[in-house]
């Protein structure tokens, strides 16, 4: 039936004028919460691509749940959805309510072959930009062998499956040994690397050096998390960062373990090495996770003050040719273990006092937080929002 027969046109009464796809995409792009995005995807087919782009942009698979199996089922129904994923995380968090194959505690070899193949195909896509693997053991060498388009790589407590692999001609010891075998061409796009190198294997310092060599041509930001008592061996090994010519940002997350020690004794030496190897550094962040301290006085006050003044000479640039001339910010975050209303030292004021040159340079920022007493420091994902 025509609605405008007099003008010689015939329009169905059920026709609804359609907005240009570009406008529909802008509407969906401005939706922020997941519930609304899922609702948009059900409006009509015109809303589906833009909605899926946001819904599937970041996927985190918790190995101790049924999330991997659900994702697998989704990809079997709609394989093209994998191309929407830009940020992919595989992680294991202890959970007493284990799912069927997950009683192994995050062991990659226990993942069903069909699911493992689906994840492998996803990681090999050129559209994937960020990959995070946390607390997963026996990761297949092929998994990382195929990740060639990454810009951000995060690795924490990851071990490689020691069984022979068709891509490796000789058996390599440890995860980082395999990373070295790939060479820089396999990680030519990585701009940001976050890693917990200690403890990761029996020879963590050497392994960490290998992973740095694989990204030396492109790396711009490096995040390291280490345990205080383990890092001394790493520091003595003298890892060379001088080949990281593009490195501009460094974040050091240090988990202090020795009671009464606030600033590691080897930290000034480590920063000296950075000054020598990476003088064009623009941003450096120190995050110190401190064990429980009772009382308002900073423990080991004289030793801590002396170490901070040494660091101040590098960060504040007290001498010509010494320090970081391009440094724009030096951020300190002190996180003591405490349970309010526990009395803890005023670390922020103490650090500002002993970092006077850095403060006068106008680049110092000091923050003090609080970690619940007895709560462990777990691996973090610094690049999830990049």
DOVOBA-146054 format. One record per residue (C-alpha): residue number from 1; residue in three letters; chain; x, y, z. Coordinates in steps of 0.1 Angstrom, whole numbers, plus 2048, in hexadecimal, padded with zeros to 3 digits. Layout:
{NUM,ALA,A,{X,Y,Z}}
...
//
This chain:
{1,UNK,A,{800,800,800}}
{2,UNK,A,{80E,822,7F6}}
{3,UNK,A,{810,83F,80E}}
{4,UNK,A,{815,85A,7F4}}
{5,UNK,A,{805,84E,7D4}}
{6,UNK,A,{7FC,871,7C9}}
{7,UNK,A,{821,879,7C4}}
{8,UNK,A,{827,858,7B2}}
{9,UNK,A,{83C,84A,7CE}}
{10,UNK,A,{835,82B,7E3}}
{11,UNK,A,{844,827,805}}
{12,UNK,A,{83D,80A,81C}}
{13,UNK,A,{82C,814,83C}}
{14,UNK,A,{845,7FE,84E}}
{15,UNK,A,{864,811,840}}
{16,UNK,A,{878,825,859}}
{17,UNK,A,{891,83E,84A}}
{18,UNK,A,{8B4,831,853}}
{19,UNK,A,{8CF,847,862}}
{20,UNK,A,{8F1,846,851}}
{21,UNK,A,{907,82B,85F}}
{22,UNK,A,{921,845,86A}}
{23,UNK,A,{908,855,881}}
{24,UNK,A,{8FD,834,890}}
{25,UNK,A,{922,82C,897}}
{26,UNK,A,{927,84D,8A9}}
{27,UNK,A,{908,846,8BE}}
{28,UNK,A,{916,824,8C9}}
{29,UNK,A,{939,832,8CE}}
{30,UNK,A,{92B,849,8E9}}
{31,UNK,A,{91B,82D,8FD}}
{32,UNK,A,{931,826,91B}}
{33,UNK,A,{922,809,92F}}
{34,UNK,A,{921,7E5,924}}
{35,UNK,A,{8FC,7E0,92B}}
{36,UNK,A,{8F3,7FC,913}}
{37,UNK,A,{90B,7EF,8F9}}
{38,UNK,A,{8FB,7CD,8FA}}
{39,UNK,A,{8D9,7DD,8F7}}
{40,UNK,A,{8E5,7F1,8D8}}
{41,UNK,A,{8F0,7D1,8C8}}
{42,UNK,A,{8CC,7C4,8C9}}
{43,UNK,A,{8BC,7E3,8B9}}
{44,UNK,A,{8C2,7D8,895}}
{45,UNK,A,{8DE,7CB,87F}}
{46,UNK,A,{8EA,7EF,878}}
{47,UNK,A,{8F4,7F2,89C}}
{48,UNK,A,{906,7D0,89F}}
{49,UNK,A,{929,7D8,891}}
{50,UNK,A,{92E,7F7,8A5}}
{51,UNK,A,{921,7E7,8C4}}
{52,UNK,A,{937,7C8,8C1}}
{53,UNK,A,{956,7DE,8BB}}
{54,UNK,A,{952,7EA,8DF}}
{55,UNK,A,{944,7CB,8EF}}
{56,UNK,A,{960,7B5,8E3}}
{57,UNK,A,{97C,7CE,8E3}}
{58,UNK,A,{98C,7C2,904}}
{59,UNK,A,{988,79D,90E}}
{60,UNK,A,{996,78F,92E}}
{61,UNK,A,{996,769,932}}
{62,UNK,A,{997,75C,955}}
{63,UNK,A,{9A4,739,952}}
{64,UNK,A,{994,72E,973}}
{65,UNK,A,{971,735,965}}
{66,UNK,A,{95D,72A,947}}
{67,UNK,A,{964,74B,935}}
{68,UNK,A,{97D,73A,91C}}
{69,UNK,A,{963,720,912}}
{70,UNK,A,{948,73B,90E}}
{71,UNK,A,{95F,74F,8F8}}
{72,UNK,A,{967,730,8E3}}
{73,UNK,A,{942,729,8DE}}
{74,UNK,A,{93C,74E,8D3}}
{75,UNK,A,{959,74C,8BA}}
{76,UNK,A,{94C,72B,8AC}}
{77,UNK,A,{92A,73C,8A5}}
{78,UNK,A,{939,75D,898}}
{79,UNK,A,{95E,75A,88F}}
{80,UNK,A,{95F,77E,882}}
{81,UNK,A,{95B,78A,8A6}}
{82,UNK,A,{980,783,8AC}}
{83,UNK,A,{989,7A0,896}}
{84,UNK,A,{979,7B8,8AE}}
{85,UNK,A,{990,7AE,8CB}}
{86,UNK,A,{9AD,7C7,8D0}}
{87,UNK,A,{9B6,7BF,8F4}}
{88,UNK,A,{9B9,79B,8FF}}
{89,UNK,A,{9C2,78E,922}}
{90,UNK,A,{9C7,76A,92E}}
{91,UNK,A,{9C9,768,953}}
{92,UNK,A,{9C7,750,971}}
{93,UNK,A,{9B9,75C,993}}
{94,UNK,A,{9B6,742,9AF}}
{95,UNK,A,{992,737,9B2}}
{96,UNK,A,{984,71C,9C8}}
{97,UNK,A,{967,716,9B0}}
{98,UNK,A,{97A,705,994}}
{99,UNK,A,{96A,6FE,973}}
{100,UNK,A,{96F,6DC,961}}
{101,UNK,A,{991,6DE,950}}
{102,UNK,A,{99D,6FA,967}}
{103,UNK,A,{9A7,6E6,986}}
{104,UNK,A,{9CA,6E6,978}}
{105,UNK,A,{9CD,709,984}}
{106,UNK,A,{9D3,71C,964}}
{107,UNK,A,{9E8,702,952}}
{108,UNK,A,{9E6,709,92D}}
{109,UNK,A,{9EB,6E4,924}}
{110,UNK,A,{9CA,6DC,934}}
{111,UNK,A,{9B7,6F3,91D}}
{112,UNK,A,{9A2,6E0,903}}
{113,UNK,A,{9B4,6DF,8E1}}
{114,UNK,A,{997,6EF,8CF}}
{115,UNK,A,{996,70C,8E7}}
{116,UNK,A,{9BC,710,8E6}}
{117,UNK,A,{9BA,711,8C0}}
{118,UNK,A,{99F,72C,8C1}}
{119,UNK,A,{9B4,742,8D8}}
{120,UNK,A,{9D3,73C,8C2}}
{121,UNK,A,{9C0,748,8A3}}
{122,UNK,A,{9B4,767,8B6}}
{123,UNK,A,{9D7,770,8C1}}
{124,UNK,A,{9E4,76D,89E}}
{125,UNK,A,{9CC,787,890}}
{126,UNK,A,{9DB,7A7,884}}
{127,UNK,A,{9C0,7BB,896}}
{128,UNK,A,{9CC,7B1,8B9}}
{129,UNK,A,{9DF,7CD,8C9}}
{130,UNK,A,{9E4,7C2,8EE}}
{131,UNK,A,{9EB,7A1,8FD}}
{132,UNK,A,{9ED,79A,923}}
{133,UNK,A,{9F5,778,932}}
{134,UNK,A,{9F5,774,958}}
{135,UNK,A,{9FB,757,96F}}
{136,UNK,A,{9F9,73C,954}}
{137,UNK,A,{A10,71F,953}}
{138,UNK,A,{A1B,709,935}}
{139,UNK,A,{A11,723,91B}}
{140,UNK,A,{A14,715,8F8}}
{141,UNK,A,{A32,722,8E5}}
{142,UNK,A,{A1B,726,8C6}}
{143,UNK,A,{A05,73E,8DA}}
{144,UNK,A,{A1F,759,8DA}}
{145,UNK,A,{A2F,74E,8BA}}
{146,UNK,A,{A10,75A,8A8}}
{147,UNK,A,{A0C,77C,8BA}}
{148,UNK,A,{A1D,792,8A0}}
{149,UNK,A,{A08,7B2,8A0}}
{150,UNK,A,{A09,7BB,8C4}}
{151,UNK,A,{A10,7DE,8D0}}
{152,UNK,A,{A0D,7D6,8F5}}
{153,UNK,A,{A19,7B6,906}}
{154,UNK,A,{A14,7AE,92B}}
{155,UNK,A,{A23,78E,93A}}
{156,UNK,A,{A21,784,95F}}
{157,UNK,A,{A2C,763,96E}}
{158,UNK,A,{A2A,751,94C}}
{159,UNK,A,{A3B,730,945}}
{160,UNK,A,{A3F,720,924}}
{161,UNK,A,{A35,6FC,91D}}
{162,UNK,A,{A56,6E9,91D}}
{163,UNK,A,{A4A,6CE,904}}
{164,UNK,A,{A58,6CF,8E1}}
{165,UNK,A,{A48,6E7,8C9}}
{166,UNK,A,{A48,6E6,8A3}}
{167,UNK,A,{A53,70A,8A1}}
{168,UNK,A,{A72,704,8B6}}
{169,UNK,A,{A8E,6EF,8A9}}
{170,UNK,A,{A9F,6EC,8CB}}
{171,UNK,A,{A91,6E9,8EE}}
{172,UNK,A,{A94,70B,8FE}}
{173,UNK,A,{A95,710,924}}
{174,UNK,A,{A7B,726,933}}
{175,UNK,A,{A62,73F,924}}
{176,UNK,A,{A7B,75B,91C}}
{177,UNK,A,{A91,743,90A}}
{178,UNK,A,{A75,73E,8F1}}
{179,UNK,A,{A70,764,8EF}}
{180,UNK,A,{A94,768,8E4}}
{181,UNK,A,{A8F,74E,8C9}}
{182,UNK,A,{A74,763,8B9}}
{183,UNK,A,{A8B,781,8B5}}
{184,UNK,A,{A81,7A6,8B1}}
{185,UNK,A,{A6F,7A0,890}}
{186,UNK,A,{A53,78D,8A2}}
{187,UNK,A,{A4E,7AA,8BA}}
{188,UNK,A,{A55,7C7,8A3}}
{189,UNK,A,{A35,7D9,8AC}}
{190,UNK,A,{A37,7D8,8D2}}
{191,UNK,A,{A39,7FB,8E1}}
{192,UNK,A,{A30,7F2,905}}
{193,UNK,A,{A3C,7D5,91A}}
{194,UNK,A,{A31,7CC,93D}}
{195,UNK,A,{A42,7AF,94D}}
{196,UNK,A,{A49,79E,96F}}
{197,UNK,A,{A6B,78F,968}}
{198,UNK,A,{A73,784,98B}}
{199,UNK,A,{A6C,769,994}}
{200,UNK,A,{A64,75A,972}}
{201,UNK,A,{A7F,740,96E}}
{202,UNK,A,{AA0,735,97C}}
{203,UNK,A,{AB3,74F,967}}
{204,UNK,A,{A9B,76C,967}}
{205,UNK,A,{AB5,787,961}}
{206,UNK,A,{AC2,777,942}}
{207,UNK,A,{A9F,76F,936}}
{208,UNK,A,{A94,793,93B}}
{209,UNK,A,{AB1,79F,926}}
{210,UNK,A,{AA5,789,90A}}
{211,UNK,A,{A82,797,90A}}
{212,UNK,A,{A90,7BA,909}}
{213,UNK,A,{AA5,7B1,8EB}}
{214,UNK,A,{A85,7A6,8D9}}
{215,UNK,A,{A75,7C8,8DC}}
{216,UNK,A,{A94,7DF,8DC}}
{217,UNK,A,{A8B,7F0,8BB}}
{218,UNK,A,{A68,7FC,8C4}}
{219,UNK,A,{A63,7FC,8EA}}
{220,UNK,A,{A57,81D,8F8}}
{221,UNK,A,{A4A,813,91B}}
{222,UNK,A,{A56,7F9,933}}
{223,UNK,A,{A44,7EE,953}}
{224,UNK,A,{A56,7D6,96A}}
{225,UNK,A,{A49,7C6,98A}}
{226,UNK,A,{A62,7B5,9A1}}
{227,UNK,A,{A67,7A8,9C4}}
{228,UNK,A,{A81,7BB,9D8}}
{229,UNK,A,{A95,79D,9E3}}
{230,UNK,A,{A96,78D,9C1}}
{231,UNK,A,{AA0,7AC,9AE}}
{232,UNK,A,{AC3,7AF,9BC}}
{233,UNK,A,{ACE,792,9A7}}
{234,UNK,A,{ABD,7A2,989}}
{235,UNK,A,{ACE,7C4,990}}
{236,UNK,A,{AF1,7B4,994}}
{237,UNK,A,{AED,7A3,972}}
{238,UNK,A,{AED,7C6,962}}
{239,UNK,A,{AD1,7C4,949}}
{240,UNK,A,{AD9,7DD,92D}}
{241,UNK,A,{ABC,7F4,923}}
{242,UNK,A,{AD2,80A,90D}}
{243,UNK,A,{AC6,7F9,8ED}}
{244,UNK,A,{AA3,805,8F5}}
{245,UNK,A,{AA7,825,8E1}}
{246,UNK,A,{A82,82E,8E1}}
{247,UNK,A,{A7C,827,906}}
{248,UNK,A,{A6C,846,916}}
{249,UNK,A,{A56,839,932}}
{250,UNK,A,{A60,821,94F}}
{251,UNK,A,{A4A,815,96C}}
{252,UNK,A,{A5A,801,988}}
{253,UNK,A,{A43,7EE,99F}}
{254,UNK,A,{A58,7E1,9BC}}
{255,UNK,A,{A49,7C9,9D6}}
{256,UNK,A,{A5D,7CF,9F6}}
{257,UNK,A,{A61,7AF,A0B}}
{258,UNK,A,{A7B,7B8,A26}}
{259,UNK,A,{A6A,7C9,A44}}
{260,UNK,A,{A77,7EC,A4A}}
{261,UNK,A,{A85,7F1,A27}}
{262,UNK,A,{A73,80C,A14}}
{263,UNK,A,{A8A,813,9F6}}
{264,UNK,A,{A9F,7F6,9E8}}
{265,UNK,A,{AC5,7FB,9ED}}
{266,UNK,A,{ACB,7F2,9C8}}
{267,UNK,A,{AB2,80B,9BA}}
{268,UNK,A,{ACB,828,9B6}}
{269,UNK,A,{AE2,811,9A3}}
{270,UNK,A,{AC5,806,98C}}
{271,UNK,A,{ABB,82A,985}}
{272,UNK,A,{AE0,832,97E}}
{273,UNK,A,{ADF,817,963}}
{274,UNK,A,{AC0,826,954}}
{275,UNK,A,{AD1,849,953}}
{276,UNK,A,{AEE,83A,940}}
{277,UNK,A,{ADA,825,928}}
{278,UNK,A,{ABA,83A,924}}
{279,UNK,A,{AC1,85F,92B}}
{280,UNK,A,{AA3,86A,915}}
{281,UNK,A,{A8A,85A,92D}}
{282,UNK,A,{A6C,871,932}}
{283,UNK,A,{A58,860,94D}}
{284,UNK,A,{A61,849,96A}}
{285,UNK,A,{A4A,83B,984}}
{286,UNK,A,{A53,829,9A4}}
{287,UNK,A,{A38,814,9B6}}
{288,UNK,A,{A44,807,9D8}}
{289,UNK,A,{A2F,7ED,9E9}}
{290,UNK,A,{A3B,7EE,A0D}}
{291,UNK,A,{A36,7D4,A29}}
{292,UNK,A,{A23,7DC,A48}}
{293,UNK,A,{A33,7F7,A5D}}
{294,UNK,A,{A24,803,A7E}}
{295,UNK,A,{A2A,826,A8B}}
{296,UNK,A,{A2E,848,A7C}}
{297,UNK,A,{A54,846,A77}}
{298,UNK,A,{A64,83C,A56}}
{299,UNK,A,{A78,81C,A5D}}
{300,UNK,A,{A9D,81F,A55}}
{301,UNK,A,{A99,844,A50}}
{302,UNK,A,{ABE,84C,A4A}}
{303,UNK,A,{AC4,831,A31}}
{304,UNK,A,{AA4,839,A1E}}
{305,UNK,A,{AAC,85E,A1D}}
{306,UNK,A,{ACF,857,A10}}
{307,UNK,A,{AC1,841,9F4}}
{308,UNK,A,{AA7,85A,9EB}}
{309,UNK,A,{AC1,876,9E8}}
{310,UNK,A,{AD6,860,9D1}}
{311,UNK,A,{AB7,85B,9BB}}
{312,UNK,A,{AB0,880,9BD}}
{313,UNK,A,{AD1,887,9AD}}
{314,UNK,A,{AC7,873,98F}}
{315,UNK,A,{AA2,87F,98D}}
{316,UNK,A,{AAA,8A3,996}}
{317,UNK,A,{AC9,8A5,97F}}
{318,UNK,A,{AE1,8B4,998}}
{319,UNK,A,{AFF,8B3,981}}
{320,UNK,A,{B04,8BC,95D}}
{321,UNK,A,{B01,89C,948}}
{322,UNK,A,{AF2,888,965}}
{323,UNK,A,{ACE,87E,967}}
{324,UNK,A,{AB1,87F,94F}}
{325,UNK,A,{AB0,8A1,93D}}
{326,UNK,A,{A90,898,92B}}
{327,UNK,A,{A7D,88C,94A}}
{328,UNK,A,{A5B,89B,94C}}
{329,UNK,A,{A4E,888,96A}}
{330,UNK,A,{A5B,873,987}}
{331,UNK,A,{A3F,862,999}}
{332,UNK,A,{A41,850,9BB}}
{333,UNK,A,{A24,83B,9C8}}
{334,UNK,A,{A2A,82D,9EB}}
{335,UNK,A,{A11,811,9F5}}
{336,UNK,A,{A17,806,A19}}
{337,UNK,A,{A05,7E7,A27}}
{338,UNK,A,{9ED,7F4,A41}}
{339,UNK,A,{9CA,7F1,A4E}}
{340,UNK,A,{9B9,812,A58}}
{341,UNK,A,{9BA,821,A72}}
{342,UNK,A,{9DE,814,A74}}
{343,UNK,A,{9F8,82F,A78}}
{344,UNK,A,{A11,830,A5C}}
{345,UNK,A,{A2D,848,A53}}
{346,UNK,A,{A27,866,A3D}}
{347,UNK,A,{A3C,858,A20}}
{348,UNK,A,{A30,872,A07}}
{349,UNK,A,{A3F,88F,A1C}}
{350,UNK,A,{A5F,87C,A23}}
{351,UNK,A,{A65,874,9FE}}
{352,UNK,A,{A5E,898,9F3}}
{353,UNK,A,{A77,8A5,A0D}}
{354,UNK,A,{A92,88E,A01}}
{355,UNK,A,{A8B,892,9DC}}
{356,UNK,A,{A90,8B8,9DD}}
{357,UNK,A,{AA2,8BC,9BC}}
{358,UNK,A,{A88,8A8,9AA}}
{359,UNK,A,{A6D,8BD,9BB}}
{360,UNK,A,{A7D,8DE,9B2}}
{361,UNK,A,{A7F,8D2,98E}}
{362,UNK,A,{A59,8D1,98F}}
{363,UNK,A,{A56,8AC,984}}
{364,UNK,A,{A51,89A,9A5}}
{365,UNK,A,{A30,88A,9AF}}
{366,UNK,A,{A2D,875,9CF}}
{367,UNK,A,{A0D,862,9D8}}
{368,UNK,A,{A07,84C,9F7}}
{369,UNK,A,{9ED,830,9F7}}
{370,UNK,A,{9E5,812,A0C}}
{371,UNK,A,{9E4,7ED,A07}}
{372,UNK,A,{9CF,7D7,A1E}}
{373,UNK,A,{9E4,7C5,A37}}
{374,UNK,A,{9EB,7A1,A2B}}
{375,UNK,A,{9DF,7A7,A08}}
{376,UNK,A,{9F7,79B,9ED}}
{377,UNK,A,{A03,7B1,9D1}}
{378,UNK,A,{9F6,7A1,9B1}}
{379,UNK,A,{A01,7A6,98D}}
{380,UNK,A,{9F1,7C4,97D}}
{381,UNK,A,{9E7,7CE,95A}}
{382,UNK,A,{9F5,7F1,954}}
{383,UNK,A,{9EC,7F2,92F}}
{384,UNK,A,{9C8,7E6,92F}}
{385,UNK,A,{9BB,809,928}}
{386,UNK,A,{9D5,813,90E}}
//
